[in-house]
Amino acid sequence: QVQLVESGGGLVQPGGSLRLSCTSSGSIFSSYAMGWYRQAPGKQRESVAFITSAGFKSYSDSVKGRFTISRDNAKNTVYLSMISLKPEDTAAYYCATMRPDMKPDYWGQGTQVAVSS
């Protein structure tokens, strides 16, 4: 069983930045692809970014150029660095382990990001 704990959310003004962290309890973290997802009120959960075990990264069009996903396998942690935040980035952000078919598997509890002036 893998447990994921997100942190780093908060309230930020438009144009601001945040860095989210997700730490895994799993001992084989380095072998997992990891993803970040978000869910805004009244909307479906959507993929934001993922990073494979080899370090390949992919982003949704809505965050490309503003968000950066990275991982530190020594700390069992995946990060999501967010700059130039917009009100439409307001959502609960979740990290997940990814199965080989790149579908999410284990989820964290989420961390809230609010972008507002």
C-alpha positions as CSV (number, residue, x, y, z in Angstrom):
1,Q,0.0,0.0,0.0
2,V,1.3,3.4,-1.0
3,Q,0.5,6.5,1.0
4,L,0.9,9.9,-0.6
5,V,0.8,13.2,1.3
6,E,0.5,16.5,-0.5
7,S,1.5,19.9,1.0
8,G,2.2,23.5,-0.1
9,G,-1.2,24.7,-1.1
10,G,-2.5,28.1,-0.1
11,L,-4.0,31.4,-1.1
12,V,-2.0,33.4,-3.6
13,Q,-2.6,36.5,-5.7
14,P,-2.8,36.3,-9.5
15,G,0.6,36.2,-11.0
16,G,2.0,34.6,-7.9
17,S,3.8,31.3,-7.4
18,L,3.6,28.2,-5.3
19,R,5.4,24.9,-5.0
20,L,3.4,21.8,-4.1
21,S,5.1,18.7,-2.7
22,C,3.9,15.1,-2.6
23,T,5.8,12.6,-0.5
24,S,5.3,8.8,-0.8
25,S,5.6,6.2,1.8
26,G,6.5,3.6,-0.8
27,S,9.9,2.0,-0.9
28,I,9.9,1.8,-4.7
29,F,9.0,5.4,-5.4
30,S,11.7,5.7,-8.0
31,S,10.1,3.0,-10.2
32,Y,6.7,4.8,-10.4
33,A,5.6,7.4,-12.8
34,M,3.9,10.2,-10.8
35,G,1.2,12.6,-11.8
36,W,-0.5,15.8,-10.6
37,Y,-4.2,16.3,-11.1
38,R,-6.6,19.0,-10.1
39,Q,-10.3,19.4,-9.5
40,A,-12.0,22.7,-9.4
41,P,-15.5,23.1,-7.8
42,G,-18.2,21.7,-10.0
43,K,-15.7,20.3,-12.6
44,Q,-14.1,16.9,-13.3
45,R,-10.7,16.0,-12.1
46,E,-8.1,16.7,-14.8
47,S,-4.5,15.8,-15.4
48,V,-2.0,18.6,-15.0
49,A,1.4,17.0,-15.4
50,F,3.2,13.7,-15.1
51,I,6.8,12.5,-14.8
52,T,8.0,9.1,-15.6
53,S,10.6,7.1,-13.7
54,A,13.1,8.0,-16.4
55,G,12.3,11.7,-16.0
56,F,10.1,12.3,-19.1
57,K,7.7,15.1,-18.4
58,S,4.3,16.0,-19.9
59,Y,1.9,18.9,-19.2
60,S,-1.6,19.8,-20.1
61,D,-1.9,22.7,-22.5
62,S,-3.5,24.9,-19.8
63,V,-0.3,24.9,-17.6
64,K,2.5,24.4,-20.1
65,G,5.2,27.0,-19.7
66,R,3.9,27.9,-16.2
67,F,4.1,24.7,-14.2
68,T,7.1,22.4,-13.8
69,I,7.0,18.9,-12.4
70,S,10.1,17.4,-10.9
71,R,11.0,14.5,-8.6
72,D,13.6,13.8,-5.9
73,N,13.8,10.0,-5.6
74,A,16.1,10.2,-2.6
75,K,13.3,12.0,-0.8
76,N,10.4,10.0,-2.3
77,T,8.9,13.3,-3.3
78,V,7.4,14.8,-6.5
79,Y,7.0,18.5,-6.8
80,L,4.8,20.9,-8.8
81,S,6.3,24.4,-9.2
82,M,3.7,26.8,-10.3
83,I,4.3,30.4,-11.5
84,S,2.1,33.1,-13.2
85,L,-0.9,31.6,-11.4
86,K,-4.3,32.5,-12.7
87,P,-7.7,32.5,-10.9
88,E,-8.6,29.5,-13.2
89,D,-5.8,27.5,-11.5
90,T,-7.9,27.5,-8.3
91,A,-8.6,23.9,-7.4
92,A,-7.8,21.0,-5.1
93,Y,-4.5,19.5,-6.4
94,Y,-3.8,15.8,-6.0
95,C,-0.8,13.6,-6.7
96,A,-1.0,10.0,-7.8
97,T,1.1,7.1,-8.7
98,M,0.7,6.1,-12.3
99,R,0.2,2.5,-13.5
100,P,2.2,1.2,-16.5
101,D,-0.8,2.2,-18.7
102,M,-0.4,5.7,-17.3
103,K,-3.7,5.6,-15.5
104,P,-3.7,6.9,-11.9
105,D,-3.5,4.3,-9.1
106,Y,-2.9,5.6,-5.6
107,W,-4.1,9.1,-4.6
108,G,-3.1,11.6,-2.0
109,Q,-5.7,13.5,0.0
110,G,-5.2,16.7,-1.9
111,T,-4.0,20.3,-1.2
112,Q,-6.0,23.4,-1.9
113,V,-4.8,26.1,-4.2
114,A,-6.7,29.4,-4.4
115,V,-5.7,32.2,-6.7
116,S,-7.5,35.4,-5.9
117,S,-6.9,39.1,-5.3
